[in-house]
Each structure stands twice: as C-alpha cells, then as structure tokens.
Amino acid sequence: MPNLVEPKPAAPPTRARIGAVSYLNTRPMIAGLERCADLDLTLAAPSLLPGMLDAGAVDVALAPIFDAQCVQHEVVLLPCGMIGSEGETLTVRLLSVHPVGAITRVWADTDSRTSVALLRILLRRLHGVDVEIVPFDARERMARAANNETAEAVDWPESVLLIGDKLVTDNAPAVRYPHQLDLGRAWRELTGLPFVYAAWMCRADRAGDDAVRLAQLALDHQRRHNLMRADWVVNTQAPALGWPADLARRYLGELLSYEPGERHREAIGLFFEMARETGLINDRRSVPWAQSTKTNQQQPQQQSCHA
C-alpha cells in the first residue's frame, strides 16, 4: 500500500497588529482601518506606543520620532505615513506667564518625549536657556477642570508644554498665558525645514515579517484613500473628538503633512543630531527607512478597508 501522507494544516492567515494615537491628527491615516478583518488596531497615548512596540505587543506603531533613539530594540521607519508640519502645528505649544527667554522651569506633558526634546533644543538654540523639566499629567489636570472645577480654579503651572487635542478641546485658560510658542513654527524658523513628530515604525528584527509588510501596505493604501476624501474625514471624525469642523479642516488640510519626503528625512536626521549635541542622547542611533511598498513585488493579500 502506498504511504499515506497527512496533509499539513494550512498556515493561519497573516494578521497585523497596529498601534496608533487617538488624536484627531491620526485620523487621515487610520480612519477606516477598523473595517479590515486582517488588522488589529489599538489606540493609546503616544507615550505608551514605543513600549508596546519594544515588547512585541504590536507589529507596527505610530510612535513619537524621538523614541526611535530611545527604545531598547532598534527600529526601522516605514514610509507609509507620518505626522509632520511645515510650520505652525497648533497642537504642540509652550504656554507661559513669563517671556520665553526668561523661563527656567517647564511642566511638560507626559504624553510625548519628542515634544520635550524639541522644546529643549529650541530654547537652547533660540533663547540660550536650559530649563528644568517637570513631568505634568495634563490629561488628569484637564479631567479635574471638567469635573465641576472651572479652568481658572485648577492650579495651572507658570509654564506648561501641552500636546494633542487637549490644546483645542480642553484648553488651559488663555488669559493666564500671555506668552506662547508653537514648536512647529519655531523649528521652521530655526532650520527652514518641516518637523516630523511621529512616524510609523517597526522593530528592525521584525522588518521582514509578513505582518509588518501587511501593515505597511494597508497603511499606505488607507492614507492615500483618506487624503482623497478629506471632507469625509473631517465630518465623521472631528465632532466626536470635540473639534469645530472649520478648525479641523484647516488643521488637517493646511497645517499637517502625512507624506514622507526627502525634506522630512533630512529634518529627522537634523533633529537627532541636535538632540545629541544638546545632550539628550549620548550616541545617535542609525534609524534606516524601509523600502516603499510600491517597489515590493510580493506582498501579503490585503482586504479593502474603505468605509
């Protein structure tokens, strides 16, 4: 009798685990991904995503760019999207009761280390000052203001660095802070370049995995699709996050950029070098870019994520 060979069980279909930020600025890249049966999307504060990537809890993360120098495992940047600005960013700002050049201490939003590093570089180079950084849980402070406490009654610090939607939807009392510095605009004045706040990245030792390639392909596709339906993104995403539609349209359509280009790569490299010169990192780590999905010949099959 011929030997009977039992068929091998089929390999499970590839799934990709994606970690992203829940702010409005990510929606042009991730809106619609929840419809993909082969993707698992986790939303978290930007400060948590690098650790999730490091631990292998996600395959790809939209992580703050500075963390590419700080995570335990080396990372690769994926050219399928980023959050950048050519100047004013609106949602990364220093607020102070003192003139910027007279600040000695800043209470810094714990949501992102990139904004803290950028602030220290800008204050050193533009104003010649080094400041003490005090961790500041802005989300907890905003919650206190919302729970039967007026904004004026909350004990706001004299100088505070805030990032994200909270600057628009839960703003600190403007009358307290006559001096403000938009970090994106200040970086442009210093360097003439755009700034990149966050980028899609994966662990370097996982860069060839099917899950990473699937995520990269899906993210590149969804970003392109969403940028062609910008009004849909604004009308469906902004109201739930507390943004006025007209301001959200300007923010997403005029202030932010999502397509990585050569000037963005140059800006990232310059930021890392300035961070080293400022003493924020000891040795500048090489952070390569992955190959674009458009030039890859073999890709895992991807389901449509269109809404």
N, C-alpha and C positions, 0 to 999 in steps of 0.2 A: 504494500500500500504506500502511496506517496505520503511523504511527511506533510502534515497539515501545519501551516504557519498561521498562528493567530494574528490578525491584523492589529497593528499598533493603534492605540487610541489617538484620535485627532488632537492636535495641539489646541489648547484653548485660544480663542480669538484674542488678538492684541488689544489691550486697554491702556489708555494713557491717563495718568493722574496729574492734574494741573492745579497749581496753587496760584491764586491771584488776589489782588487787593479789592476791597468792596467799594472804593471811592468811585465817584462819577467818572473820573479821568480814565478808568479802565474799560468803561462800557463800550467804546468803539472797537475794542479788541475782543471782548468776551461775550457781549450780548448775542444770544442765540446758541452758545456752546452747550447750554443745558439740554438742548434738543438732540445732542449727539449721543447715541447709545453706547459708543465705544470710548467715551471720555468721562472722567470723574472730575468735577470742578469743585475745589474747596476755596472759600473766600475767608481771608484772615487779614489781620493788621500787617502792614509791611514789615514791622519788626520781627514778626513770627515766621515769615516765609523762608528766610535763609536757613534757620534751624530745621525747618521741615525738609528743605532740600538736602541739607547735610545728613540728616538722619535717614533719608530714603523714604520719607513719608509721601513725597510727591516726586514725579519724574522730571517735571519742568516747573519753574516758578518765576513769576514776575517780581523779582527781588530788587531792593534798592541797590543801585550800582556800586556804592562804596563797599557793600558786603562781599562783592567779588574778591576783594582783597583780604577779607577777614574770616570767611568760613573755613572750616577745617579741611574739607576736600576742595581741591582746585576745581574751577568751573570753566565752562565754555559758554560764550554768549551766542544766542540764537537770533539770526537776522529776520525774525518773523514778527517783529514789533518791539516798541519801546515807548516810554513816556518822556518826551523832551519838550523844550520850549526855545524859541528863538530869542526871547527876551522875557518880558513880564509873564509870570506864571499864575498870579492871583492866589494860589493856594500853598505857597511856601514863603512865609513872611516873618520878619522880625518886627515886633511891636514894642515900643519903649516910651517911658516917660522922660528919658534923657536923650539928648542928641546922640546919634550913633557913635561918634568918636569918643564920647565920654562914658560909654557903657563899660562896666568892669565885671558884671555877672549877668548871665542869661539863664533863665529857666527854660529848658529845651524839651519840646515834645518828644516823648519816648517812642513815638511810632516809627521813626526812621533815623538811622545813623548817617545817612547820606546828607540830609539837611544840616545836621550838626557839623559834619566835616566841612561842608561848603561854607557855612557861616564862619567857621574859624579861619578858613582860608581868606574869605572876603574881608573880614575885619582886620586881619593881619596885613593884607596887601593894600587895601584901600584906605584904612584908617590907622594902621600902625599900632593896633591894640590886640592884646591877648586877654581873653575873658575866661572867667571861671564858669563852667557848665554845671548846672544843677538839674538833675532829671525831674521832669514835670509830667504828671499823668493828666494830660489835657482832657482826655475823654471823661475821666472821673470828675474833673472840675466842671466840665460842661453839664454833666448829669446833675450836679449839685445846683447849678444855675437853673436847670429845668424843673427841679423838684421844689417848687414853692419858694425859691430864692431868686430875687432879681439879680440880673448880671452885676449891678453895682454893689450888691451885698456880698458877693463872692470875693474872697481875698485874692485878688489878682496880683501877680508879682510885678515888679517895676519894669522888667524887660523879659519878654517871652517870645520864643520861637515856636510857631504853630505851623502845622502842615495839614493838608487834606480838606475835605468838605466842611469841616467844623469852622473854617475861616469864613465860610459863606452862610452856612445854615445855623451855626451856633456861635456867632462871633462874640468875642470879648467886647466890652463897651468901648467904642471908638473914642469917646471923649477922654478916656483915661490915657490913650496912647497917641500923642500928637506926632511922634516920630516913628516912621515905618520904613522898612527896607524890604523890597521884593527881591528875593535872592536870584531869581532868574534874570531880572533886568540888571542887577549889579554884576553878575557873572559876564553878561554880554558886554557891559561897559569895560570890564577888566580885560577880557580876552578877544572880543569880537566874534566869539563862537556861540553856538547854541549850548544848552546844558541838557544832559541826559540824567534823569532822576532814577529811572528803573528800567530794566531790560529783562526779557525772557532769558533764562539761563538754565543749564543742567550741569550735573556733576561731570567732570571730564572723563571719569572712568565709566560713565554711562552713556557717553555721547553717541555710541554706535547702536544702542538698543532700539528695537522696533518701537517701543513705547515712546521714546524721545522723538523718533522720526515721525511717528503718527501725530504726536502733539505739535511738532513744528509745522507739519503740513496743514493741520486743521487750523492752527492759529494764524498762519499766513493767509489762508483762504478766508477765514472769518473776518480778519481785519480789513482785507480788500473789499469784501462784500459790505461790511458795515460802513466803511467810508463812502461808499456809493449811495447809501441811504441815511445820510446824516440826520435829516429831519426825523426819520423814524426813531433813531437812537435818542435824540433829544426828547421827543414827545412821549416815548414809552419809558425812559429811564430817569429823566430829571425829576418829574413830580414825586416819585416815590422816595427820592433822596432829599427832597426839600429845596431843590434848586428852582428859581424862576426860569422859565423857558428861554427868555431872551438872553439872560446872562449865561445859561448853559450852552446856548448856541454859539455865543462869542468865545467862551472858554474852550469848548471842544473844537470849534471850527477855525478859530483865528489864533489863539494863544498856544495851543499844544500841537505837537507833531508826533507821529506814530511810525513813520517810515524811516528806518535806519539808513543813513547815508555816510559818505566819507567824512563830512564835517562833524557828524555825531561821533564817529570813531575817533577822530582827532581830538574832539573835546573830552571824551572819556580818558584817553591817554594823558592829556594835559592835566585833567583833574587828579588822576592817580599820581602823576609826578609832583604836582603841587602839594598833595597830601603827604608825600614822602618828605618834601622839603620843609613842610610845616611841622613835621614830627608826629603826624597822625598814624603813620605806618613806618615800620623800620625798613623793610625791603619791599620794593614794588614788585608784585607778582605779575608774571605774564598771563594775560587773560585773552586767549585767542577767540576768534569768531568761527562758528561752524559754517559749513558750506550751505549755500542757499538751497532750499528745497526745489527751486526751479531748475537746478542743474543736476539734481539727483535722478538717476534713471530708474531705480527700483524703489518704490515706496509702498508701505502698507496701504491696503484699501481704506479709504475714508468715507464715512457716511456724510450726507449733507446735513449741515446744522442750520439751514436757513429757517427763519421764523415765517 
